[in-house]
C-alpha cells in the first residue's frame, strides 16, 4: 500500500502535459496523483466541466488512457455502463480479464448538484468504480456560480457579495456523509496538499470490490481569488483549519487521517482568498464567526464519529 | 427457411422475445407504462439465465440511456426500452448516443406525452425525438415489432452507419394486445445478427481512445455533416437488411408498405396499428369502387421522401394521418404531413394533401373516421380544392 515516491515518479503519465488547465489549477494535480497511485489499467470518465474541456479539445487529447465524456450529470452512470460491459464480456469469455479499474471524475456541480441522483443510483447498484469529486466549491467552468458545495460567505457570480447580502447565505451540503450513508465499501475526503494521504486513498479505493468515493478539495484560483503560486498552500490551510478534514470511512468504520497539531482559526484561510474579502468589512464580520462556528461544529461531530 | 413457432404474445412480449434471442451484452432500462412488460419479461430472462446480458436496473430513463452510452462505448451490444416521458427524459442522451455513433437498439412503446398525464397511445413521444439522429422504425403488429427489433441490430451495427435505432409499436393497442407471432428458432436469429466487434472500445486498454471530446467551431460542423450523411445512407441499409430478412425468415420488409396503390387516385398515409384499420376500410371502399390505397410508413427517420414521391406519382389526393401535433407548425399540422409536403414540393410533385390529427392520448380510431377521410379525399380530387388543411378525427368540438 505504501506510496514510494521514486517508484511513482517512474510511472508513465496518464494525463499528458499540454492540457489546457489554468496555471495553478488544483484539478490536474489531483487527477495525476490519483491515476498515478492506481497501479491497474484504468478507464476514465469525466463529467462536463473544466477537467473535460481542458483535456479533450478536438483533435487533441491529453488522455493516455481510454476516456469518455458523456454529459454533465451522468459520469457515474456512464462509467457504470462501461463497467457492466466489461463484466459482461469477461464473464462471457468475449474478452480476457484485464484487471481494469473504472474511474469517474466530476466537479462539485456534477456531483453535489446535477449528478447526485446518478451517483446515488450507481452506488446503490454496487458497480466496481472509483468516483472522484474534484471539489472546487462552485461552477468554475461556467464562470464561478454557486453550487451546494460553495461555503457560506463565498462570493460567486450567482451568490455575489452585495451591500446587503454577504455572498452565499447557506452552508454546504455534507456530501461525503451522504455518500457514506450509502454504506459502500470505501469513502474518503482528501486534499492534494496531503498528497501521500490522497494517493493512499486512491489505492484503497481501487482495491475494494465495489463502489468507492473520494471527495477531493481542488483549488480554483480563478474562483477563489488568489495567486497561482499559493494553490497548495491554500488547500493545506483548509485542512489545518479543519475546514476540510481528511478522513475515510472503510466498511462503515470512520477514521480521522489527520489531526492538526494546532487547529488554526478559519479566518486565516478566508483571508488568503478574494472570494471572502467582503467578510472583513465591519458589517459582515459576523459571517466569519458563523463560518467558524460551523467548522467547529462539523469538526466536533467528525471527531466523535471517528472515536466511536 | 428457418423453423419458427407460432406464439400468442403481447406486442411488448414479442419485443422482449427478440431481445432474448439477440442476447445483448448489456441492457440498461427503467420501467414505464406501457413499456414495463418489456423490462419485466427481460429481467426474468436474466434471472433464469436465458441470456448472458448484464442487466442494469437504473434509477431513471436518463440514466438508462446514459448507461447505454457508456456500455456501447465499451464495445458490446446494448439495448434498452422506454416510452413517453421516459423517452423525453432521455432527450439529451438520445442526441449524444447518435452523435457518438453508438449502435444502441431501443424499443419504444408509443405513449402520449404529459401534460395532462395520459398513459395511452399517440406518437408525440418518438416524434418529439425525430431530429435526435436515430433511425425510426414503426411497427403495425407484434410480429413487426419482433421482426424490426432483429433487423435493427443489423442496421445499427452496419459499419457505414453506426447509428442507434428505435423501434416503435403502439402503446396498449399493440403493446398489450395478444396476437400470434412467429418466433424463429434462437439459432436463426443468432446467425442473422452475427457477432459484433466495435472498431473502437473503451476496454481496449492497449489502444486508448478518447470518446466525447470537446469539439468547437473548427470541427463540429464537419462532424455533423458526417452524421447527417450516415443517416441518409441508412435507407439503403434498411432496404438491404429487410430483403435479407425476408429471404431468411419469409417476411420481407421495405421502406413503405403499399396496399392497393397500383391504380390508386386517392391515398392514405399512416403509421403503426392504425394501418390495420385503414387497410380494412380501403378493402371495403375498393369493393365500392373507390380507387383508394394505403401507404404505411415503416421508416420515418430517415424520411423516405423519394419513395413517397414515387408512390404518389399518379395520386390526385393524399391524406396524412398524424398521431401527434407539431405545435406551432402551419395550422398545427402533424410531423408526417409537414415532411411529406416538403418532399412533394422539393420534387415538384403536386397531389393535393390534407392532414388529419387522430388518436391523441389513446382516442379510439373508428372505421367511420376513415370513411370520412376517404369521402373528403374524393371531394378534394374532384374539386381540386382542400377546404381545411388540418382536420381532427373523433374530436368533440
Interface residues (C-beta under 8 A of the other chain):
Chain A: X41 X43 X45 X52 X53 X56 X57 X58 X59 X61 X63 X64 X65 X66 X67 X68 X69 X70 X71 X73 X74 X77 X78 X79 X80 X81 X82 X83 X84 X85 X86 X87 X88 X89 X91 X92 X94 X95 X98 X100 X117 X118 X120 X121 X124 X125
Chain B: X25 X26 X28 X52 X53 X54 X56 X57 X58 X59 X60 X62 X63 X66 X67 X68 X69 X70 X71 X72 X73 X74 X75 X76 X78 X92 X93 X96 X201 X202 X203 X204 X205 X208 X209 X210 X211 X212 X213 X214 X215 X216 X219
